[in-house]
Amino acid sequence: MMTKQIENTKAYKDLDSFKQDIVMKRSNRLQIEDAVVTARAITFEKWQESTSFSASWQNIVKEVLAS
């Protein structure tokens, strides 16, 4: 699971505690994990063009990919 990787990103740490709780809800965390897998497969740039994720979630995906 990528829970620790998500929690260790600067984008996650920059969120307020309410938004951090939202990110860590199981369904949202799974969406982020799926986005990481997809971005690895098609490149982050192509994924970013087609995603509806907020900028903060996109930054989390980007940082997890870089780690």
MMTF fields as JSON, N, C-alpha, C and O atoms, coordinates in Angstrom:
{
  "mmtfVersion": "1.0.0",
  "mmtfProducer": "UNKNOWN",
  "numBonds": 267,
  "numAtoms": 268,
  "numGroups": 67,
  "numChains": 1,
  "numModels": 1,
  "chainsPerModel": [1],
  "groupsPerChain": [67],
  "chainIdList": ["A"],
  "bondAtomList": [4, 2, 8, 6, 12, 10, 16, 14, 20, 18, 24, 22, 28, 26, 32, 30, 36, 34, 40, 38, 44, 42, 48, 46, 52, 50, 56, 54, 60, 58, 64, 62, 68, 66, 72, 70, 76, 74, 80, 78, 84, 82, 88, 86, 92, 90, 96, 94, 100, 98, 104, 102, 108, 106, 112, 110, 116, 114, 120, 118, 124, 122, 128, 126, 132, 130, 136, 134, 140, 138, 144, 142, 148, 146, 152, 150, 156, 154, 160, 158, 164, 162, 168, 166, 172, 170, 176, 174, 180, 178, 184, 182, 188, 186, 192, 190, 196, 194, 200, 198, 204, 202, 208, 206, 212, 210, 216, 214, 220, 218, 224, 222, 228, 226, 232, 230, 236, 234, 240, 238, 244, 242, 248, 246, 252, 250, 256, 254, 260, 258, 264, 262],
  "bondOrderList": [1, 1, 1, 1, 1, 1, 1, 1, 1, 1, 1, 1, 1, 1, 1, 1, 1, 1, 1, 1, 1, 1, 1, 1, 1, 1, 1, 1, 1, 1, 1, 1, 1, 1, 1, 1, 1, 1, 1, 1, 1, 1, 1, 1, 1, 1, 1, 1, 1, 1, 1, 1, 1, 1, 1, 1, 1, 1, 1, 1, 1, 1, 1, 1, 1, 1],
  "groupList": [{"groupName": "MET", "atomNameList": ["N", "CA", "C", "O"], "elementList": ["N", "C", "C", "O"], "formalChargeList": [0, 0, 0, 0], "bondAtomList": [1, 0, 2, 1, 3, 2], "bondOrderList": [1, 1, 2], "singleLetterCode": "M", "chemCompType": "L-PEPTIDE LINKING"}, {"groupName": "THR", "atomNameList": ["N", "CA", "C", "O"], "elementList": ["N", "C", "C", "O"], "formalChargeList": [0, 0, 0, 0], "bondAtomList": [1, 0, 2, 1, 3, 2], "bondOrderList": [1, 1, 2], "singleLetterCode": "T", "chemCompType": "L-PEPTIDE LINKING"}, {"groupName": "LYS", "atomNameList": ["N", "CA", "C", "O"], "elementList": ["N", "C", "C", "O"], "formalChargeList": [0, 0, 0, 0], "bondAtomList": [1, 0, 2, 1, 3, 2], "bondOrderList": [1, 1, 2], "singleLetterCode": "K", "chemCompType": "L-PEPTIDE LINKING"}, {"groupName": "GLN", "atomNameList": ["N", "CA", "C", "O"], "elementList": ["N", "C", "C", "O"], "formalChargeList": [0, 0, 0, 0], "bondAtomList": [1, 0, 2, 1, 3, 2], "bondOrderList": [1, 1, 2], "singleLetterCode": "Q", "chemCompType": "L-PEPTIDE LINKING"}, {"groupName": "ILE", "atomNameList": ["N", "CA", "C", "O"], "elementList": ["N", "C", "C", "O"], "formalChargeList": [0, 0, 0, 0], "bondAtomList": [1, 0, 2, 1, 3, 2], "bondOrderList": [1, 1, 2], "singleLetterCode": "I", "chemCompType": "L-PEPTIDE LINKING"}, {"groupName": "GLU", "atomNameList": ["N", "CA", "C", "O"], "elementList": ["N", "C", "C", "O"], "formalChargeList": [0, 0, 0, 0], "bondAtomList": [1, 0, 2, 1, 3, 2], "bondOrderList": [1, 1, 2], "singleLetterCode": "E", "chemCompType": "L-PEPTIDE LINKING"}, {"groupName": "ASN", "atomNameList": ["N", "CA", "C", "O"], "elementList": ["N", "C", "C", "O"], "formalChargeList": [0, 0, 0, 0], "bondAtomList": [1, 0, 2, 1, 3, 2], "bondOrderList": [1, 1, 2], "singleLetterCode": "N", "chemCompType": "L-PEPTIDE LINKING"}, {"groupName": "ALA", "atomNameList": ["N", "CA", "C", "O"], "elementList": ["N", "C", "C", "O"], "formalChargeList": [0, 0, 0, 0], "bondAtomList": [1, 0, 2, 1, 3, 2], "bondOrderList": [1, 1, 2], "singleLetterCode": "A", "chemCompType": "L-PEPTIDE LINKING"}, {"groupName": "TYR", "atomNameList": ["N", "CA", "C", "O"], "elementList": ["N", "C", "C", "O"], "formalChargeList": [0, 0, 0, 0], "bondAtomList": [1, 0, 2, 1, 3, 2], "bondOrderList": [1, 1, 2], "singleLetterCode": "Y", "chemCompType": "L-PEPTIDE LINKING"}, {"groupName": "ASP", "atomNameList": ["N", "CA", "C", "O"], "elementList": ["N", "C", "C", "O"], "formalChargeList": [0, 0, 0, 0], "bondAtomList": [1, 0, 2, 1, 3, 2], "bondOrderList": [1, 1, 2], "singleLetterCode": "D", "chemCompType": "L-PEPTIDE LINKING"}, {"groupName": "LEU", "atomNameList": ["N", "CA", "C", "O"], "elementList": ["N", "C", "C", "O"], "formalChargeList": [0, 0, 0, 0], "bondAtomList": [1, 0, 2, 1, 3, 2], "bondOrderList": [1, 1, 2], "singleLetterCode": "L", "chemCompType": "L-PEPTIDE LINKING"}, {"groupName": "SER", "atomNameList": ["N", "CA", "C", "O"], "elementList": ["N", "C", "C", "O"], "formalChargeList": [0, 0, 0, 0], "bondAtomList": [1, 0, 2, 1, 3, 2], "bondOrderList": [1, 1, 2], "singleLetterCode": "S", "chemCompType": "L-PEPTIDE LINKING"}, {"groupName": "PHE", "atomNameList": ["N", "CA", "C", "O"], "elementList": ["N", "C", "C", "O"], "formalChargeList": [0, 0, 0, 0], "bondAtomList": [1, 0, 2, 1, 3, 2], "bondOrderList": [1, 1, 2], "singleLetterCode": "F", "chemCompType": "L-PEPTIDE LINKING"}, {"groupName": "VAL", "atomNameList": ["N", "CA", "C", "O"], "elementList": ["N", "C", "C", "O"], "formalChargeList": [0, 0, 0, 0], "bondAtomList": [1, 0, 2, 1, 3, 2], "bondOrderList": [1, 1, 2], "singleLetterCode": "V", "chemCompType": "L-PEPTIDE LINKING"}, {"groupName": "ARG", "atomNameList": ["N", "CA", "C", "O"], "elementList": ["N", "C", "C", "O"], "formalChargeList": [0, 0, 0, 0], "bondAtomList": [1, 0, 2, 1, 3, 2], "bondOrderList": [1, 1, 2], "singleLetterCode": "R", "chemCompType": "L-PEPTIDE LINKING"}, {"groupName": "TRP", "atomNameList": ["N", "CA", "C", "O"], "elementList": ["N", "C", "C", "O"], "formalChargeList": [0, 0, 0, 0], "bondAtomList": [1, 0, 2, 1, 3, 2], "bondOrderList": [1, 1, 2], "singleLetterCode": "W", "chemCompType": "L-PEPTIDE LINKING"}],
  "groupTypeList": [0, 0, 1, 2, 3, 4, 5, 6, 1, 2, 7, 8, 2, 9, 10, 9, 11, 12, 2, 3, 9, 4, 13, 0, 2, 14, 11, 6, 14, 10, 3, 4, 5, 9, 7, 13, 13, 1, 7, 14, 7, 4, 1, 12, 5, 2, 15, 3, 5, 11, 1, 11, 12, 11, 7, 11, 15, 3, 6, 4, 13, 2, 5, 13, 10, 7, 11],
  "groupIdList": [1, 2, 3, 4, 5, 6, 7, 8, 9, 10, 11, 12, 13, 14, 15, 16, 17, 18, 19, 20, 21, 22, 23, 24, 25, 26, 27, 28, 29, 30, 31, 32, 33, 34, 35, 36, 37, 38, 39, 40, 41, 42, 43, 44, 45, 46, 47, 48, 49, 50, 51, 52, 53, 54, 55, 56, 57, 58, 59, 60, 61, 62, 63, 64, 65, 66, 67],
  "secStructList": [7, 7, 2, 2, 2, 2, 2, 6, 1, 2, 2, 2, 2, 6, 1, 7, 2, 2, 2, 2, 2, 2, 2, 2, 1, 2, 2, 2, 2, 2, 2, 2, 2, 2, 2, 2, 2, 2, 2, 2, 2, 2, 7, 2, 2, 2, 2, 2, 2, 2, 7, 7, 7, 7, 2, 2, 2, 2, 2, 2, 2, 2, 2, 2, 2, 2, 7],
  "xCoordList": [0.84, 0.0, 0.882, 2.015, 0.337, 1.085, 0.786, 1.147, 0.142, -0.271, 0.903, 0.816, 1.987, 3.155, 3.773, 4.212, 3.807, 4.351, 3.515, 4.062, 2.198, 1.309, 1.55, 1.682, 1.608, 1.798, 3.147, 3.284, 4.13, 5.469, 5.661, 6.725, 4.659, 4.808, 4.638, 3.897, 5.334, 5.207, 3.797, 3.241, 3.222, 1.87, 0.861, -0.036, 1.004, 0.104, 0.344, -0.605, 1.604, 1.93, 1.472, 1.189, 1.397, 0.96, -0.552, -1.034, -1.297, -2.755, -3.097, -2.351, -4.227, -4.669, -5.173, -5.397, -5.348, -5.677, -7.003, -7.143, -7.97, -9.255, -9.057, -9.59, -8.284, -8.034, -7.166, -7.327, -6.247, -5.447, -6.352, -6.166, -7.33, -8.278, -9.065, -9.317, -9.452, -10.198, -9.334, -9.807, -8.084, -7.179, -7.013, -6.956, -6.936, -6.655, -7.889, -7.765, -9.067, -10.23, -9.962, -9.374, -10.385, -10.032, -10.352, -9.508, -11.536, -11.923, -11.055, -10.688, -10.727, -9.88, -8.439, -7.789, -7.95, -6.59, -6.456, -5.45, -7.469, -7.45, -7.477, -6.842, -8.198, -8.207, -6.807, -6.358, -6.129, -4.776, -3.837, -3.002, -3.962, -3.115, -3.349, -2.395, -4.598, -4.906, -4.321, -3.83, -4.377, -3.818, -2.31, -1.765, -1.635, -0.186, 0.121, 1.03, -0.631, -0.423, -0.656, 0.134, -1.726, -2.036, -0.964, -0.52, -0.548, 0.473, 1.802, 2.536, 2.111, 3.328, 3.214, 4.2, 2.016, 1.813, 1.813, 2.337, 1.227, 1.061, 1.863, 1.756, 2.629, 3.393, 2.5, 1.298, 3.143, 2.422, 1.776, 0.639, 2.477, 1.977, 0.684, -0.264, 0.641, -0.576, -1.707, -2.857, -1.37, -2.395, -2.943, -4.152, -2.054, -2.447, -3.401, -4.302, -3.207, -4.086, -5.518, -6.463, -5.676, -7.004, -7.666, -8.806, -6.977, -7.528, -8.393, -8.232, -9.3, -10.104, -9.686, -10.378, -8.567, -8.052, -7.713, -7.335, -7.857, -7.454, -5.937, -5.227, -5.458, -4.017, -3.257, -2.166, -3.808, -3.099, -3.002, -1.975, -4.049, -4.001, -3.047, -2.335, -3.02, -2.074, -0.639, 0.218, -0.385, 0.953, 1.321, 2.478, 0.353, 0.61, 1.012, 1.994, 0.264, 0.584, 1.976, 2.761, 2.283, 3.597, 4.722, 5.736, 4.546, 5.594, 5.743, 6.857, 4.649, 4.738, 5.48, 6.292, 5.207, 5.917, 7.416, 8.23, 7.773, 9.179, 9.914, 11.143, 9.185, 9.84, 10.244, 10.805],
  "yCoordList": [-1.191, 0.0, 1.25, 1.242, 2.287, 3.54, 4.546, 5.717, 4.117, 5.052, 5.877, 7.102, 5.218, 5.934, 6.845, 7.953, 6.376, 7.218, 8.486, 9.574, 8.347, 9.512, 10.459, 11.668, 9.902, 10.733, 11.449, 12.502, 10.9, 11.495, 12.566, 13.182, 12.8, 13.826, 15.222, 15.421, 16.164, 17.559, 18.074, 18.836, 17.651, 18.099, 17.673, 18.44, 16.462, 15.979, 16.752, 17.173, 16.936, 17.639, 19.089, 19.672, 19.682, 21.078, 21.247, 22.362, 20.148, 20.223, 20.431, 20.007, 21.085, 21.183, 19.811, 18.926, 19.637, 18.307, 17.766, 16.556, 18.632, 18.187, 17.562, 16.49, 18.242, 17.723, 16.468, 15.574, 16.401, 15.183, 13.994, 12.895, 14.227, 13.161, 12.711, 11.518, 13.657, 13.318, 12.473, 11.472, 12.856, 12.099, 10.674, 9.734, 10.505, 9.185, 8.283, 7.119, 8.807, 7.915, 6.84, 7.117, 5.634, 4.489, 4.712, 4.455, 5.179, 5.329, 6.375, 6.188, 7.461, 8.496, 8.021, 8.287, 7.318, 6.785, 5.801, 5.804, 4.97, 4.02, 4.742, 4.293, 5.849, 6.645, 7.186, 7.172, 7.657, 8.178, 7.051, 7.228, 5.897, 4.755, 4.323, 4.028, 4.285, 3.942, 4.978, 4.632, 6.244, 7.305, 7.145, 7.392, 6.738, 6.52, 5.395, 5.514, 4.314, 3.182, 3.616, 3.286, 4.348, 4.824, 5.777, 5.663, 6.709, 7.682, 6.995, 7.428, 5.938, 5.172, 4.523, 4.421, 4.088, 3.371, 4.303, 3.947, 5.497, 6.378, 7.673, 8.511, 7.857, 9.057, 10.04, 10.153, 10.73, 11.685, 12.777, 13.164, 13.278, 14.385, 14.014, 14.799, 12.824, 12.388, 12.176, 12.525, 11.602, 11.397, 12.746, 12.906, 13.708, 15.026, 15.732, 16.448, 15.534, 16.157, 15.639, 16.358, 14.4, 13.792, 13.651, 13.195, 14.033, 13.836, 15.011, 16.143, 14.709, 15.763, 15.976, 16.664, 15.393, 15.563, 17.03, 17.769, 17.425, 18.783, 18.903, 17.9, 20.125, 20.368, 19.719, 19.186, 19.757, 19.167, 17.651, 17.065, 17.017, 15.564, 15.221, 14.22, 16.041, 15.82, 15.904, 15.118, 16.847, 16.983, 15.773, 15.351, 15.224, 14.004, 12.877, 12.179, 12.696, 11.654, 11.879, 10.938, 13.115, 13.443, 13.099, 12.527, 13.444, 13.184, 11.694, 11.223, 10.95, 9.507, 8.87, 7.967, 9.331, 8.812, 9.09, 8.26, 10.234, 10.626, 9.901, 9.833, 9.366, 8.711, 7.29, 6.623],
  "zCoordList": [0.0, 0.0, 0.0, 0.482, -0.541, -0.691, 0.403, 0.283, 1.451, 2.495, 3.015, 3.094, 3.364, 3.897, 2.839, 3.148, 1.588, 0.518, 0.364, 0.187, 0.429, 0.321, 1.487, 1.296, 2.707, 3.9, 3.906, 4.53, 3.229, 3.219, 2.15, 2.085, 1.317, 0.286, 0.884, 1.846, 0.297, 0.736, 0.461, 1.252, -0.669, -1.025, 0.039, 0.389, 0.55, 1.61, 2.902, 3.563, 3.259, 4.505, 4.477, 5.523, 3.269, 3.145, 3.303, 3.502, 3.215, 3.384, 4.85, 5.732, 5.113, 6.502, 6.957, 6.131, 8.247, 8.792, 8.256, 8.081, 7.994, 7.44, 6.062, 5.775, 5.211, 3.861, 3.897, 3.066, 4.858, 5.02, 5.353, 4.83, 6.225, 6.572, 5.345, 5.171, 4.5, 3.287, 2.362, 1.823, 2.171, 1.303, 1.817, 1.024, 3.115, 3.682, 3.805, 4.185, 3.488, 3.451, 2.408, 1.362, 2.686, 1.851, 0.372, -0.486, 0.074, -1.334, -2.043, -3.203, -1.362, -1.959, -2.11, -3.121, -1.098, -1.16, -2.326, -3.037, -2.513, -3.628, -4.969, -5.923, -5.056, -6.29, -6.588, -7.734, -5.552, -5.729, -6.129, -7.017, -5.488, -5.834, -7.279, -7.998, -7.706, -9.098, -10.06, -11.135, -9.665, -10.507, -10.655, -11.731, -9.592, -9.65, -10.636, -11.458, -10.551, -11.465, -12.91, -13.795, -13.145, -14.494, -14.999, -16.142, -14.162, -14.568, -14.872, -15.761, -14.147, -14.46, -15.831, -16.561, -16.178, -17.438, -18.649, -19.705, -18.5, -19.668, -19.579, -20.474, -18.573, -18.204, -17.436, -17.674, -16.519, -15.679, -16.511, -16.243, -17.512, -18.32, -19.044, -19.063, -19.639, -20.329, -19.33, -19.596, -18.18, -17.157, -16.691, -16.521, -16.486, -15.985, -16.944, -16.509, -18.238, -19.232, -19.148, -19.474, -18.713, -18.734, -17.368, -17.28, -16.315, -14.979, -14.526, -14.983, -13.625, -13.005, -11.546, -10.796, -11.149, -9.788, -9.53, -10.439, -8.282, -7.888, -7.989, -8.058, -7.997, -8.111, -6.956, -7.162, -5.759, -4.615, -4.75, -4.408, -5.241, -5.454, -6.579, -6.502, -7.63, -8.726, -8.204, -8.606, -7.317, -6.746, -5.888, -5.87, -5.187, -4.403, -5.35, -5.1, -6.428, -7.416, -7.983, -8.1, -8.332, -8.915, -7.944, -8.344, -6.678, -5.687, -5.385, -5.157, -5.38, -5.168, -6.334, -6.135, -7.541, -8.712, -8.617, -9.022, -8.091, -8.005, -6.885, -6.895, -5.933, -4.794, -5.077, -4.208]
}
